[in-house]
Amino acid sequence: MSKTTAAVKIDGMTQDYALRLPEEPLARDKNIRDPERTAAAILAAAMREFAENGYGGARINEIAARADVNKRMLYHYYGGKDALYLAVLEATYVGIRSAEVDLHLTDRDPVEAIRELARFTWQYFLDHPEFLSIVSTENLLKAKFLKECKGITEKHSPLISIIAEILERGHRQSQFRAGADPVHVYLSIAALGYYYLSNHHTTSIIFSREFVKSEELKRWGEHIADMIVSYLRV
């Protein structure tokens, strides 16, 4: 896999979807000690390595080489493979949760807020295929490391509270039906995107359609939003 490919986008220039990660930054200028930049470079390199090869296949030597540091420095910053993978896992979830805050969903009309969350989640999956890869890896490990992430539930609670507020407001305005579970709503949004991308190799063969062409990706994003809103409608 090339190390120079950019994150996938939905536009006329994108022909398909694949695991493409932005190149990690150089760890540091050889003559400058910059601990923050070094730590960030190691984390970015580890993200690539774990995303591409899974936990079992990832190699510390490769991560050090990608980050342009020696193994001793890597161990100094992160302590070893388990601790580094845990840091990658936490960063993976913090990334999407932080981006969701910038949507300001509570300032939007309820229907538009749900549509925007659906569109955003789909686009985030496209732009950050490493997210799906890391989450898949952790599921294969039966959430072994996620259980060690401090405050993981608290990191997700604000999003669920926001969705609950939108659903309640939509019900008061006679736009949404009563009783919709905000966790179910989010899981539905995520599942519709996750399954599509995680299984596109097999579904494209089974149904004889190129599901990762840009026009198909765009249509599916709108399909997700339409399905979720239709489910919630009175």
C-alpha positions in Angstrom: 0.0 0.0 0.0 1.3 3.4 -0.9 2.1 5.8 2.0 1.1 8.9 0.0 -2.6 8.3 -0.8 -5.1 10.7 0.7 -8.3 10.0 2.6 -11.2 9.1 0.4 -13.8 11.8 -0.4 -17.2 11.7 -2.1 -16.7 13.6 -5.3 -16.3 13.2 -9.0 -12.6 12.5 -8.8 -12.9 9.5 -6.4 -13.4 6.2 -8.2 -13.5 3.8 -5.3 -13.1 3.3 -1.5 -10.1 1.6 0.1 -8.1 1.8 3.3 -6.1 5.0 2.7 -4.5 6.8 5.5 -2.8 10.2 5.4 1.0 9.9 5.7 2.2 10.3 9.3 4.3 13.4 9.9 8.1 13.1 10.4 8.8 12.5 14.1 11.2 15.4 14.5 14.0 17.4 13.0 17.2 15.5 13.6 18.6 18.4 15.5 15.5 19.5 17.4 14.1 17.7 20.5 10.3 18.0 20.3 8.6 15.5 22.7 5.1 16.5 21.6 5.7 16.1 18.0 7.6 12.8 18.6 4.7 11.4 20.6 2.2 12.4 17.9 4.3 10.9 15.1 4.6 7.6 17.0 0.8 7.6 17.5 0.1 8.3 13.9 2.5 5.6 12.8 1.0 3.2 15.2 -2.5 4.1 13.9 -1.4 3.2 10.3 0.3 -0.1 11.4 -2.6 -1.3 13.5 -5.2 -0.3 10.9 -3.4 -2.1 8.1 -2.3 -5.2 10.0 -4.5 -5.6 13.0 -3.2 -6.0 16.6 -1.6 -9.4 16.0 0.1 -8.4 12.7 1.4 -5.0 13.8 5.1 -4.8 14.5 6.9 -2.4 16.8 9.9 -2.3 14.5 7.7 -1.1 11.6 6.0 1.6 13.8 9.4 2.9 14.9 10.5 3.0 11.3 7.4 4.8 10.1 7.7 7.4 12.9 11.5 7.8 12.3 12.4 7.0 15.8 14.3 4.1 17.5 12.6 1.5 19.5 14.0 2.7 22.8 12.3 6.1 22.2 9.1 4.4 21.3 9.1 2.4 24.6 10.0 5.6 26.5 6.9 7.4 25.2 4.4 4.5 25.2 5.8 1.6 27.1 5.2 -1.2 24.7 2.8 -2.7 22.1 -0.2 -3.0 24.4 0.0 0.5 25.8 0.5 1.9 22.3 -2.5 0.0 20.9 -4.6 1.3 23.8 -3.5 4.9 23.0 -4.5 4.3 19.4 -7.9 2.9 20.4 -8.6 5.9 22.7 -7.5 8.3 20.0 -9.8 6.6 17.5 -12.9 7.2 19.6 -11.9 10.6 20.7 -11.5 11.7 17.1 -15.0 11.0 16.0 -16.6 12.2 19.3 -14.7 15.5 19.1 -15.7 16.0 15.5 -19.4 15.4 16.3 -19.3 18.3 18.8 -18.6 20.7 16.0 -21.9 19.8 14.3 -23.9 21.9 16.8 -26.8 19.5 16.4 -28.9 21.1 19.1 -29.0 24.3 17.2 -30.7 22.6 14.2 -34.2 21.7 13.3 -34.7 18.1 14.6 -35.1 16.5 11.2 -32.1 18.3 9.8 -30.1 17.5 12.9 -30.7 13.7 12.4 -30.0 14.0 8.7 -26.8 15.9 9.4 -25.6 13.3 12.0 -26.3 10.5 9.5 -24.4 12.3 6.7 -21.6 13.2 9.0 -21.1 9.7 10.3 -21.1 8.2 6.8 -18.6 10.8 5.6 -16.4 10.3 8.7 -16.3 6.5 7.9 -15.2 7.4 4.3 -12.6 9.9 5.4 -11.3 7.8 8.2 -11.2 4.1 7.2 -8.7 3.5 10.0 -11.7 4.1 12.4 -13.5 1.1 11.0 -10.3 -1.0 10.9 -9.4 -0.3 14.5 -13.0 -0.9 15.7 -13.1 -4.2 13.8 -9.8 -5.2 15.3 -11.0 -4.5 18.8 -14.2 -6.5 18.2 -12.1 -9.4 17.2 -10.3 -9.0 20.5 -13.8 -9.0 22.2 -13.1 -5.4 23.5 -10.2 -6.6 25.6 -8.5 -3.2 25.5 -11.6 -1.0 25.3 -12.4 -2.3 28.8 -9.2 -0.6 30.0 -10.0 2.8 28.5 -10.8 5.1 31.3 -14.0 7.1 30.9 -15.0 5.4 27.7 -18.7 5.5 28.6 -18.5 9.2 29.6 -16.9 10.0 26.2 -20.0 8.6 24.4 -22.6 9.9 26.8 -22.8 13.5 25.5 -23.6 12.3 22.0 -26.4 10.1 23.3 -27.8 12.9 25.4 -27.7 15.2 22.3 -29.6 12.6 20.2 -32.1 12.2 23.1 -32.7 15.9 23.2 -33.2 16.1 19.4 -35.7 13.2 19.5 -37.7 14.7 22.4 -37.7 18.1 20.7 -38.8 16.5 17.4 -41.7 14.7 19.3 -42.8 18.0 20.9 -42.9 19.6 17.5 -44.9 16.6 16.1 -42.1 15.7 13.7 -41.0 12.4 15.4 -42.9 9.6 17.0 -42.6 9.0 20.7 -40.3 6.4 22.3 -37.4 6.2 19.9 -34.3 5.0 21.7 -31.3 7.4 21.1 -28.8 4.5 21.3 -30.8 2.5 18.8 -30.9 5.5 16.5 -27.1 5.9 16.6 -26.4 2.2 16.3 -28.7 2.2 13.2 -26.8 5.1 11.6 -23.4 3.5 12.4 -24.5 0.0 11.3 -25.8 1.1 7.9 -22.4 2.6 7.1 -20.2 0.1 8.8 -21.7 -3.0 7.1 -21.7 -1.4 3.7 -18.0 -0.5 3.8 -16.8 -3.6 5.7 -18.5 -6.0 3.3 -18.2 -4.2 0.0 -15.8 -6.8 -1.4 -18.3 -9.6 -1.0 -21.5 -7.7 -1.7 -20.0 -6.2 -4.9 -19.4 -9.8 -6.2 -22.8 -11.2 -5.0 -24.9 -8.4 -6.5 -22.6 -7.6 -9.5 -22.5 -3.9 -8.6 -19.5 -1.7 -7.9 -20.7 -0.4 -4.5 -17.6 1.7 -3.9 -17.9 3.9 -6.9 -18.3 7.6 -5.9 -21.9 7.8 -7.1 -22.9 4.6 -5.2 -21.2 6.0 -2.0 -23.1 9.3 -2.3 -26.4 7.5 -2.9 -25.9 5.3 0.1 -25.2 8.2 2.4 -28.5 9.8 1.4 -30.2 6.4 1.8 -29.0 6.2 5.4 -30.3 9.6 6.2 -33.7 8.9 4.5 -34.1 5.5 6.4 -33.4 7.0 9.8 -35.7 10.0 9.3 -38.4 7.8 7.9 -38.2 5.5 10.9 -38.6 8.5 13.3 -41.4 10.2 11.5 -44.8 10.4 13.1 
